[in-house]
Amino acid sequence: MAGPFTLDELARRTGGWVEGDGGVLIERVATLKSADARSISFVSNPKYRADALASSARALIVTDTDAALAGRPLLLHANPYACFARVAGMFDRGIHQASGIDPTAVISVTASLGSGVSIGAHVSIGAGVVIGDNAVVYPNVTIYPGTIIGHNAIIQAGAVIGSDGFGFAADAGTWVKIPQTGRVVVGDDVEVGAGTTIDRGALDDTVIGDGVKLDNQIQIGHNVTIGAHTAMAGCVGVAGSASIGRHCTFGGGAIILGHLTISDHVHVTAGSLVTKSIDAAGTYGASLPATNNRDWLKNAAHLRNLVRMDERIRALEREIGKMEKKS
């Protein structure tokens, strides 16, 4: 599919409905600013309504609360952003890798590949690997022995799945390697970003649930479990044996320490360091915004003295309490 499509057809395929002329022909998707009379764009945030009114887009994807943007045909949908994503998929002419196996790929004879898979150049697939139907593995991906990857997975270039977890025991000033004998089990409809690494378990498996979306340059440690439909932005790091719930989101650069449990529907903001388990849904963050370096040095000097200041304040409170009792 690449279009053009009538607005009525876009609505039918995305579960929306049309206000205005559903017969208008749409040839492409575009931003509000770059749209022209051949384009459809979307509004999902009220702060962009002025831009929408000024846009040259032939049609807009909006909620019914934004029907005031009439004056042109509208595709109404309860979730305009998700509708836009589906419409964009219909017009997609991007880079796609054809199904089949590139002749430079190295695949173990004991690996099992589903129907319709696409294996790119210089991919390495180890013994006993199972890859589901319609999975796409882009160039230079390494999949270690025993890994299981579900249907419709997308593994972007340079990802490494099933490498050794970071397991060592200290002994008399040296490190003794702990064998990593578990697997990585990746569910259906998972996307793994470019350069992302997922370590296999030490004893039990590392498990990535159905529909999980991992951005580029993410590190998933051994024995981690990630619940279905959780999404992580670039450079997130998850230490070993952390258990993350379903429908969570993690902003870029967030760090989750090992052996923690994160509940379902938890949203962690970018750059946050999670040091304790989170047992209730909600949004969590722990980052200091960048500021002028001179101001930061002054603040850091105060931070070094917080313990002493706390002790002095507690002592003063005790003295004040004694004075109040006497009076």
C-alpha positions in Angstrom: 0.0 0.0 0.0 1.3 3.5 -0.9 -1.8 5.4 -1.9 -3.4 7.6 -2.9 -6.5 6.9 -0.8 -9.8 8.7 -0.3 -10.5 10.0 3.1 -13.4 7.6 3.4 -11.0 4.7 2.9 -8.5 6.0 5.4 -11.3 6.2 8.0 -12.6 2.7 7.2 -9.1 1.2 7.6 -8.3 3.0 10.8 -11.7 2.8 12.6 -12.4 6.6 12.4 -15.2 8.5 10.8 -15.3 11.4 8.4 -16.8 14.9 8.7 -17.0 16.7 5.4 -16.1 15.4 2.0 -14.9 11.8 2.3 -14.2 11.5 -1.4 -11.1 13.9 -1.3 -8.0 12.1 -2.5 -5.0 12.0 -0.1 -1.6 11.3 -1.5 0.7 11.6 1.5 1.1 12.4 5.2 2.9 15.5 6.4 3.5 17.8 9.4 1.1 20.7 9.9 3.8 23.1 8.6 4.9 21.1 5.5 1.5 19.9 4.5 0.0 20.9 1.1 -3.3 20.3 -0.7 -2.3 16.6 -1.3 -1.6 15.9 2.4 -3.3 14.8 5.6 -1.9 15.8 9.0 -3.0 15.5 12.6 -3.7 17.4 15.8 -3.3 15.5 19.1 -2.4 18.4 21.4 -4.6 21.6 21.8 -1.5 23.8 21.7 -1.2 23.1 18.0 -4.7 24.2 17.0 -3.4 27.6 15.7 -0.9 25.7 13.5 -3.7 23.5 12.3 -5.9 26.5 11.3 -2.9 27.9 9.4 -2.0 24.6 7.8 -2.5 24.0 4.1 -3.3 20.3 4.7 -6.2 19.0 2.6 -7.6 17.1 5.6 -6.8 16.7 9.3 -7.0 13.8 11.8 -8.5 15.1 15.0 -10.8 14.1 17.9 -14.4 15.1 17.9 -13.6 17.8 20.4 -11.5 19.5 17.7 -14.3 19.4 15.1 -14.2 23.2 15.4 -11.2 22.9 13.0 -13.8 22.4 10.3 -13.5 24.3 7.0 -11.8 21.3 5.5 -12.6 17.5 5.7 -11.7 15.8 9.0 -10.9 12.3 9.9 -12.3 12.0 13.5 -10.7 9.4 15.8 -10.5 8.9 19.6 -6.7 8.7 19.3 -5.5 10.9 16.5 -1.8 10.0 17.0 -2.4 6.3 16.8 -4.7 6.9 13.8 -1.9 9.0 12.2 0.6 6.2 12.7 -1.7 3.7 10.9 -2.4 6.1 8.1 1.4 6.8 7.8 1.9 3.0 7.5 -0.5 2.9 4.6 1.6 5.5 2.7 4.9 4.0 3.8 7.6 4.0 1.1 10.5 3.7 3.5 13.4 1.2 3.6 12.2 -2.3 3.8 14.1 -5.6 3.7 12.6 -8.2 1.4 11.8 -11.6 2.8 14.4 -14.3 2.3 17.9 -14.9 3.6 20.9 -12.9 2.5 23.7 -15.1 1.1 26.2 -13.6 3.6 24.2 -14.6 6.6 25.6 -17.4 8.8 22.8 -19.6 10.2 23.2 -22.8 12.2 21.7 -25.9 10.7 19.9 -26.5 14.0 18.2 -23.0 13.9 14.5 -22.9 13.0 13.1 -20.0 10.9 9.4 -19.4 10.4 7.7 -18.6 7.2 8.2 -15.2 5.6 11.2 -14.2 7.6 13.8 -11.7 6.3 17.4 -12.2 7.3 19.8 -9.4 6.3 23.5 -9.3 5.4 26.1 -10.7 7.7 23.6 -11.8 10.3 24.8 -14.6 12.7 22.2 -17.0 14.0 23.4 -19.7 16.5 22.5 -23.2 17.3 18.9 -24.0 18.4 17.7 -20.5 17.7 13.9 -20.2 16.9 12.6 -17.2 14.9 8.9 -16.9 14.3 6.9 -16.1 11.2 7.4 -12.8 9.4 10.3 -11.7 11.6 12.7 -9.2 10.1 16.4 -9.3 11.2 18.4 -6.5 9.7 22.2 -6.6 8.8 24.9 -7.4 11.3 22.6 -8.8 14.0 24.1 -11.5 16.2 21.6 -14.0 17.8 23.3 -16.4 20.2 22.5 -20.1 20.6 19.2 -21.0 22.2 17.5 -17.7 21.7 13.7 -17.7 20.9 12.2 -14.8 19.0 8.5 -14.6 18.3 6.4 -13.8 15.3 6.5 -10.4 13.6 9.6 -9.3 15.5 11.8 -6.6 14.1 15.5 -6.7 15.1 17.3 -3.6 13.9 20.9 -3.6 12.6 23.7 -4.4 15.0 21.6 -5.7 17.8 23.1 -8.5 19.9 20.7 -11.0 21.6 21.7 -13.7 24.0 25.3 -12.6 24.8 26.7 -13.5 28.2 25.2 -11.8 31.2 27.7 -9.9 33.5 28.1 -12.5 36.2 31.3 -12.8 38.2 32.1 -13.9 41.8 34.9 -12.2 43.7 37.6 -14.5 45.1 40.8 -13.3 46.7 41.0 -10.2 44.6 40.1 -11.9 41.3 36.9 -12.6 39.4 35.5 -16.0 38.8 33.1 -16.2 35.8 29.6 -17.5 36.5 28.4 -19.6 33.5 25.4 -18.0 31.8 23.2 -21.0 30.9 19.8 -19.4 30.5 18.2 -18.1 27.3 16.6 -15.0 25.9 13.0 -15.4 25.1 11.5 -12.6 23.0 7.7 -12.5 22.4 5.6 -11.6 19.4 5.5 -8.2 17.8 8.6 -7.0 19.6 11.0 -4.4 18.1 14.6 -4.3 19.2 16.5 -1.1 18.2 19.9 -0.8 16.5 22.8 -1.6 18.7 20.7 -2.8 21.6 22.0 -5.7 23.6 20.0 -8.3 25.5 21.9 -10.7 27.8 20.8 -14.3 28.3 20.0 -15.4 31.8 22.5 -16.9 34.2 20.2 -19.8 35.2 16.6 -18.7 34.4 15.7 -16.9 31.1 15.7 -13.2 30.2 12.2 -12.6 29.0 10.9 -9.8 26.7 7.1 -9.8 26.6 4.8 -9.5 23.6 4.6 -6.0 22.0 7.7 -4.6 23.8 9.4 -1.8 21.9 13.1 -1.1 22.6 14.9 1.9 21.1 18.5 2.0 20.1 21.5 1.5 22.3 19.6 -0.1 25.2 21.2 -2.6 27.6 19.1 -5.4 29.1 20.9 -7.4 31.7 20.6 -11.1 32.5 17.4 -12.5 34.0 15.5 -9.3 33.4 11.8 -9.7 32.6 9.9 -7.0 30.7 6.1 -7.1 30.6 4.0 -6.9 27.5 3.8 -3.6 25.6 6.4 -1.8 27.6 8.5 0.8 25.7 12.0 2.1 26.4 13.7 5.1 24.7 17.3 5.1 23.7 20.2 4.4 26.1 18.1 2.9 28.9 20.0 0.5 31.1 18.3 -2.3 33.0 20.5 -4.2 35.4 20.3 -7.9 36.0 17.2 -9.6 37.5 15.0 -6.5 37.4 11.4 -7.3 36.8 9.4 -4.7 34.9 5.7 -4.7 34.5 3.3 -4.3 31.5 2.5 -1.1 29.7 5.4 0.9 31.3 7.5 3.6 29.6 11.0 4.7 30.2 12.5 7.9 28.9 15.9 8.1 27.3 18.9 7.4 29.5 16.9 6.0 32.5 18.7 3.5 34.6 17.0 0.7 36.6 19.1 -1.1 39.2 19.2 -4.8 39.5 16.7 -7.0 41.5 14.1 -4.3 41.5 10.4 -4.8 40.7 8.5 -2.2 38.7 4.7 -2.4 38.7 2.5 -2.2 35.7 1.7 1.2 34.1 4.8 2.9 35.6 6.3 5.8 33.6 9.9 6.8 34.3 11.1 10.2 33.0 14.3 10.6 30.9 17.6 10.4 32.8 16.1 9.0 36.0 17.9 6.6 38.3 15.6 4.0 39.8 17.2 2.7 43.0 14.1 1.2 44.7 11.2 -1.0 43.6 8.0 0.8 42.5 4.8 -0.8 43.5 2.2 1.6 42.3 1.3 2.9 38.8 2.2 6.5 38.1 4.9 8.8 36.7 8.3 8.8 38.5 11.4 11.0 37.9 14.7 11.8 39.6 16.8 14.1 37.5 18.3 17.5 38.0 17.9 19.8 35.0 21.1 21.3 33.5 21.9 24.8 34.8 24.7 27.3 34.6 27.9 25.5 35.8 28.7 28.2 38.4 25.3 27.8 39.9 25.6 24.0 39.9 28.9 24.2 41.7 27.3 26.3 44.4 24.4 23.9 44.7 26.8 21.0 44.9 28.7 22.6 47.8 25.4 22.8 49.7 24.5 19.2 48.8 27.7 18.0 50.5 26.6 19.7 53.7 23.0 18.4 53.7 23.7 15.7 56.3 25.3 18.1 58.7 22.5 20.7 58.1 19.9 18.0 58.8 21.6 17.1 62.1 21.7 20.7 63.2 18.0 21.3 62.3 17.0 18.2 64.2 19.0 19.4 67.2 17.4 22.8 67.0 13.9 21.2 66.8 14.7 19.3 70.0 15.8 22.4 71.8 12.7 24.3 70.6 10.5 21.4 71.8 12.1 21.6 75.3 11.5 25.3 75.4 7.9 24.9 74.4 7.4 22.3 77.2 8.9 24.7 79.8 6.6 27.5 78.7 
